[in-house]
Amino acid sequence: MCDLSIERSIARHFAALEDPRSSTQSRHKLIEVIIIAIAATLSGADGWTGVETFAKAKKAWLLTFLELPDGIPSHDTFGRVFGRINPAQFAACFRQWSAAVATLIPDEIIAVDGKTLRRSHNRSNGLAALHLVSAWATANRVVLGQVATEAKSNEITAIPRLLEWLQLNGCIVTIDAMGCQTKIAEQIINQGGDDVLALKGNQETLAAEVEEAFIEADARGYAGVASEFLETVERGHGRLETCRYRTLGDCSGVPRSALWAAMNMMGMVESRREVAGKVSIETRYFIGSIGTSATRFAHAVRGHWGVENGLHWNLDISFREDECRVRDPVARENLAVLRHLALSRLKNDDTKLGLQNKRLKAACNEDYLTKLLFESPKRTDDAGASVSANISSA
C-alpha cells in the first residue's frame, strides 16, 4: 500500500488552485472536494449526484487520507464549488498533471480535434452546447489540454491558444480541415513541431492545386519526383479496410504552397472499406512539413484517427458525456476536465480491462482505486489490429 497523502495523489497538482469561496462560509476543504470528485469520476460517477453517492459509500476509505471536518459534501455543494472554480486555472492544473505523466517520444502524434457536448445546452437561457477543442497525445494516451468554445466555428481561434500551452518539440501535430490555417501552421513550426493538416473546402484553392499535382504526377508514373507509397490492410469485426498512402515532395506546381511555413510535402490517402459486401471509397488530401516518408505520413494520419476512438468515442460510451445534463457554464467545463483526467489515468493503467470495467473495478476495489489515485501510471502499448504493409518509393 502506498502512502495515502494528498501530496502523493493526482490532486496534488490542484493544491495551488485558488479557492473562490469565502473563507468564513466554507465548510469543506477545496482540495478534499476535488480529490473526492476525481476518485468518484474514476469510479463511474458521471455527475454531482453520483459523486455524492460514491463519497457516502466510501467515507471510511476517504477518511484514511482526508480530514472531512464537516462530513461528506452534498451534490449541491459539489455543483456550487465546481460552478465557481476558475475553469482556466482548473484546466492549467490538469495540464500540469498531464505534463508530469506524459513522456513525449520523437514523432509523438498530438491530434487536435473538437467535440460538442450535445446535452450541455440550455436553450431557455440562451446557452449553447459546450464545444471542447482537445489535444490528444496518441502514444501516451493522455489529454494534454483543452480549450472550451461555444461553436465548432470558433476552433480557428481556440487552436492557437491550446497550442501555445503545449510542448511541441519533436512532435507531429495533426489537425482536421477546420484548423488548416497558415497562421496555425506557422505557430506549430515556431514551437519546434511538425504538422500534417487535412485539406477540404475551407482551403478550396489549395486543395484543388494539391489534387491536380497528384493527378499530373500519377500520369507520369511519379517519375522524377520525390514520392513514396504505402499500403495497409486491416481485417476485423467483419470489416476489410485497405488504405493507400502516397506522398509527393515536389510543391513547385502548387503556387499557394509558398504561403505555408515549412511545407515540404503533400499527402493523399485512398481508403477502401468493405463491410457486409458493401464497398465505399474515400480520397483525402493533406499538406505537411514531415518530408515524403510514406511510413511517417501514415503514422500521422492513423494517429489522428485515434483521437476519435481513443478519446471522443470513449468519452461518449464509457463516460456518457453526451448524456450529461450539467448546464452551469462553468461547472460543465470543469466536469469535462475531470472526465479527461479520469480517462487519461485509466488509459494509462495496465490492468487488462476496458474502460467501463476499470471504472467498475475502481468502484468495487479500494486497493485498485488507491493505485489509480496515488501511483504514477505506467504506459503500455495498446494491442492493435492485424496490419500488413507494403512500401515502395518512386
C-alpha positions in Angstrom: 0.0 0.0 0.0 1.4 3.4 -0.9 1.5 6.4 1.3 -2.1 7.8 1.3 -1.3 11.5 1.5 -2.6 14.3 -0.6 1.0 15.2 -1.7 1.2 11.8 -3.4 -2.2 11.8 -5.1 -3.2 13.1 -8.5 -4.9 16.0 -6.8 -1.5 17.5 -5.6 -1.4 19.2 -8.9 -4.5 21.1 -7.9 -3.3 22.1 -4.5 -2.4 25.7 -5.6 -5.9 26.3 -7.1 -7.5 29.5 -5.9 -10.5 28.9 -3.6 -13.3 31.1 -5.0 -15.4 30.8 -1.8 -15.5 33.0 1.3 -13.2 31.6 4.0 -15.8 32.2 6.6 -18.5 30.3 4.8 -16.5 27.3 3.5 -17.5 24.1 5.3 -15.4 21.7 3.2 -11.7 22.0 2.1 -11.4 22.7 -1.6 -8.6 20.2 -2.1 -10.8 17.5 -0.5 -13.7 18.3 -2.6 -11.5 18.0 -5.7 -10.0 14.7 -4.5 -13.5 13.2 -3.9 -14.6 14.3 -7.4 -11.6 12.8 -9.1 -11.9 9.5 -7.2 -15.7 9.4 -7.9 -15.2 10.1 -11.6 -12.6 7.3 -11.8 -15.2 5.0 -10.2 -18.1 5.7 -12.5 -19.7 8.8 -11.3 -20.9 11.0 -14.2 -22.5 13.9 -12.3 -22.7 15.6 -8.9 -25.3 13.2 -7.5 -23.1 10.3 -8.5 -20.1 12.0 -6.8 -22.1 12.4 -3.5 -23.3 8.8 -3.7 -19.8 7.5 -4.2 -18.4 9.6 -1.3 -21.0 8.4 1.1 -20.4 4.8 0.2 -16.6 5.3 0.5 -16.5 7.6 3.6 -14.4 5.1 5.7 -11.8 4.8 2.9 -11.8 8.6 2.3 -11.1 9.2 6.0 -7.8 7.2 5.7 -6.3 10.2 3.9 -8.8 13.1 4.1 -10.0 15.0 7.2 -13.6 15.7 6.1 -14.2 18.1 9.0 -17.8 18.6 8.2 -18.6 15.2 6.7 -19.4 14.4 3.1 -20.4 17.4 0.9 -23.8 17.2 -0.8 -24.3 17.0 -4.5 -25.5 20.7 -4.4 -22.2 21.6 -2.7 -20.2 19.8 -5.4 -22.2 21.6 -8.1 -21.7 25.0 -6.5 -18.0 24.6 -5.9 -17.2 23.4 -9.4 -19.5 26.2 -10.7 -17.2 28.7 -9.1 -13.7 27.3 -9.6 -12.0 29.3 -12.3 -12.1 26.9 -15.3 -8.8 28.4 -16.8 -7.0 27.7 -13.5 -8.6 24.3 -13.2 -7.5 23.4 -16.8 -4.0 24.7 -16.1 -3.7 22.4 -13.1 -4.8 19.5 -15.2 -2.2 20.3 -17.8 0.4 20.2 -15.0 -0.6 16.6 -14.3 -0.6 15.7 -18.0 2.9 17.1 -18.4 4.0 15.1 -15.4 2.8 11.7 -16.7 3.4 12.1 -20.4 6.7 11.4 -22.0 6.6 12.8 -25.5 8.6 10.5 -27.7 10.0 11.5 -31.1 7.3 11.8 -33.7 4.6 11.6 -31.0 1.3 12.5 -32.7 -0.6 15.3 -31.0 -4.0 15.1 -32.5 -6.0 18.3 -32.1 -9.8 17.9 -32.6 -13.1 19.3 -31.3 -16.1 17.7 -29.8 -19.5 19.1 -28.9 -21.1 18.0 -25.6 -24.6 17.6 -27.1 -26.8 18.0 -24.0 -24.9 20.7 -22.2 -27.0 23.5 -23.8 -29.7 25.5 -22.0 -31.8 27.0 -24.8 -34.2 28.8 -22.4 -31.2 30.8 -21.1 -29.5 31.1 -24.5 -26.6 28.9 -23.5 -25.2 27.0 -26.5 -23.8 23.5 -26.1 -20.2 23.4 -24.9 -17.6 22.6 -27.6 -14.2 21.5 -26.5 -11.0 21.5 -28.6 -8.6 19.0 -27.1 -5.0 17.9 -27.7 -4.6 14.1 -27.5 -1.1 12.5 -27.3 -1.6 9.3 -29.2 1.3 7.2 -27.9 0.9 8.4 -24.3 -2.9 8.2 -24.4 -3.2 11.4 -22.4 -5.2 14.6 -23.0 -2.6 17.3 -22.9 -5.0 20.2 -22.7 -8.4 21.6 -23.9 -10.0 24.9 -24.7 -13.7 25.5 -24.4 -15.7 27.3 -27.1 -19.4 27.6 -27.8 -19.3 26.7 -31.5 -17.3 24.5 -33.8 -16.6 27.6 -36.0 -14.6 29.0 -33.1 -11.9 26.3 -33.4 -9.8 28.6 -35.6 -9.3 30.9 -32.6 -9.2 28.2 -30.0 -6.5 26.0 -31.5 -3.7 28.7 -31.3 -4.5 29.2 -27.6 -4.3 25.5 -27.0 -1.1 25.0 -28.9 0.8 27.8 -27.0 0.4 25.8 -23.8 1.9 22.7 -25.2 5.5 21.3 -25.7 5.7 20.5 -29.4 9.4 19.9 -29.9 9.9 16.7 -31.9 6.1 16.1 -32.2 3.8 15.9 -35.2 0.6 18.0 -34.8 -2.3 16.7 -36.8 -5.4 18.9 -37.3 -8.5 18.4 -39.4 -9.6 20.8 -42.2 -11.1 23.4 -39.8 -7.6 24.1 -38.4 -5.8 24.1 -41.7 -4.7 27.8 -41.5 -1.4 29.4 -42.4 -1.0 31.1 -39.0 -1.6 27.8 -37.2 1.0 26.0 -39.3 3.5 28.8 -38.7 2.8 28.6 -34.9 3.5 24.8 -34.9 6.8 25.2 -36.7 7.8 28.1 -34.5 7.2 26.0 -31.4 9.5 23.2 -32.8 6.9 20.8 -34.1 5.9 19.4 -37.5 2.4 19.3 -38.9 0.1 17.3 -41.1 -3.0 19.2 -41.9 -6.1 17.9 -43.7 -7.5 19.8 -46.7 -11.1 20.4 -47.5 -13.4 23.2 -48.7 -12.0 25.8 -46.3 -8.8 25.8 -48.4 -10.6 25.2 -51.7 -7.9 26.7 -54.0 -5.0 24.9 -52.2 -7.0 21.6 -52.2 -7.6 21.9 -55.9 -3.9 22.6 -56.6 -2.8 19.6 -54.5 -5.2 17.3 -56.2 -4.1 18.4 -59.6 -0.4 17.9 -58.6 -1.2 14.3 -57.7 -3.1 13.8 -61.0 -0.2 15.1 -63.0 2.4 13.1 -61.0 0.4 9.9 -61.4 0.1 10.4 -65.1 3.9 10.4 -65.3 4.1 7.4 -63.0 5.7 9.6 -60.4 8.9 9.6 -62.4 11.5 12.2 -61.4 9.7 13.3 -58.2 10.3 12.6 -54.6 7.4 10.2 -53.7 6.6 7.2 -51.6 3.8 4.7 -51.4 2.5 2.6 -48.6 -0.5 0.2 -48.5 -2.0 -1.2 -45.3 -4.7 -3.8 -44.9 -6.8 -4.3 -41.8 -9.3 -7.0 -41.0 -11.5 -7.2 -38.1 -15.2 -7.2 -36.9 -16.5 -8.1 -40.4 -14.6 -5.2 -41.9 -11.8 -5.2 -44.6 -10.1 -1.8 -45.0 -7.3 -1.1 -47.4 -5.5 2.3 -47.2 -3.1 3.5 -49.8 -0.9 6.4 -48.7 1.0 8.4 -51.3 3.3 11.3 -50.7 4.6 13.9 -53.1 7.6 16.2 -52.3 7.5 18.5 -55.4 5.5 21.5 -54.4 6.6 23.6 -57.4 3.2 23.1 -59.2 1.3 24.3 -56.1 1.6 28.1 -56.1 -0.1 28.5 -52.7 2.5 26.3 -51.0 4.7 29.4 -50.6 2.2 30.7 -48.0 2.7 27.7 -45.7 5.5 27.6 -43.2 8.0 24.7 -43.9 5.6 22.9 -46.2 7.6 20.2 -47.9 5.1 17.5 -48.7 1.6 16.7 -49.9 -0.2 13.6 -49.0 -3.1 11.5 -50.4 -5.0 8.7 -48.7 -7.3 6.4 -50.6 -9.4 4.4 -48.2 -11.4 1.4 -49.4 -13.7 -0.2 -46.9 -15.8 -3.3 -47.4 -18.4 -4.2 -44.8 -21.0 -6.9 -45.5 -20.3 -6.9 -49.2 -20.7 -3.1 -49.5 -17.7 -1.1 -50.7 -17.0 2.5 -50.0 -14.0 4.5 -51.3 -12.8 7.9 -50.0 -9.9 10.0 -51.1 -8.4 12.7 -48.9 -5.6 15.2 -49.3 -3.1 16.7 -46.8 -0.2 19.1 -46.6 2.6 19.0 -44.1 6.2 19.6 -43.0 7.3 15.9 -42.4 9.0 15.1 -45.7 8.0 12.4 -48.1 8.3 9.3 -45.9 5.1 7.3 -46.5 5.6 5.5 -43.2 5.8 8.7 -41.3 2.8 10.1 -43.2 0.7 7.0 -42.5 1.7 7.2 -38.8 0.4 10.8 -38.6 -2.9 10.1 -40.4 -3.6 7.0 -38.4 -2.6 8.7 -35.2 -5.2 11.4 -35.9 -7.9 8.9 -36.5 -7.0 7.6 -33.0 -8.4 10.7 -31.3 -11.9 9.6 -32.3 -11.5 6.1 -30.9 -9.1 6.8 -28.1 -10.8 10.0 -26.8 -14.1 11.0 -28.2 -15.7 7.6 -28.5 -14.6 6.6 -25.0 -16.0 9.8 -23.6 -19.4 9.1 -25.1 -19.5 5.3 -24.4 -17.6 4.9 -21.1 -18.3 8.3 -19.6 -21.7 9.1 -21.2 -20.5 12.6 -21.9 -23.2 13.4 -24.5 -25.9 12.4 -21.9 -24.6 14.7 -19.2 -27.1 17.4 -18.2 -24.8 19.6 -16.2 -25.6 23.0 -17.7 -23.9 25.6 -15.5 -21.5 27.2 -17.9 -18.5 26.9 -15.5 -19.3 23.6 -13.8 -19.8 21.8 -17.2 -16.4 22.9 -18.3 -14.7 21.8 -15.1 -16.5 18.5 -15.2 -15.2 17.9 -18.7 -11.7 18.3 -17.3 -12.4 15.7 -14.6 -13.5 13.3 -17.4 -10.4 14.0 -19.4 -8.2 13.3 -16.3 -10.1 10.1 -15.4 -9.9 8.8 -19.0 -6.2 9.6 -19.3 -5.4 7.9 -16.0 -7.5 4.8 -16.8 -6.0 4.6 -20.3 -2.5 4.5 -18.7 -3.3 1.8 -16.2 -2.0 -1.6 -17.2 -5.0 -3.6 -16.0 -6.3 -5.8 -18.8 -9.9 -4.4 -18.8 -11.9 -2.0 -20.9 -12.6 1.5 -19.5 -16.1 0.8 -18.3 -14.9 -2.3 -16.4 -11.9 -0.4 -15.0 -14.3 2.2 -13.6 -16.5 -0.6 -12.1 -13.4 -2.2 -10.6 -12.4 1.1 -9.1 -15.8 1.4 -7.5 -15.7 -2.1 -6.0 -12.0 -2.5 -5.2 -10.4 0.2 -2.9 -6.9 -1.1 -3.5 -7.3 -0.6 -7.2 -8.8 2.9 -6.7 -5.9 3.7 -4.4 -3.5 2.6 -7.1 -5.2 4.9 -9.7 -5.3 7.9 -7.4 -1.9 7.6 -5.7 0.5 5.7 -8.0 2.2 7.1 -11.1 0.8 5.4 -14.3 3.0 3.1 -16.3 2.3 3.4 -20.0 1.8 0.2 -22.1 1.0 0.0 -25.8 -2.5 -1.0 -26.9 -2.8 -4.2 -28.8 -3.7 -3.2 -32.3 -5.5 -4.8 -35.2 -3.6 -7.1 -37.5 -1.9 -4.9 -40.2 0.1 -5.9 -43.2 2.0 -3.3 -45.2 4.0 -2.8 -48.4 6.1 0.2 -49.1 7.8 1.4 -52.2 9.4 4.7 -53.4 9.2 6.2 -56.8 
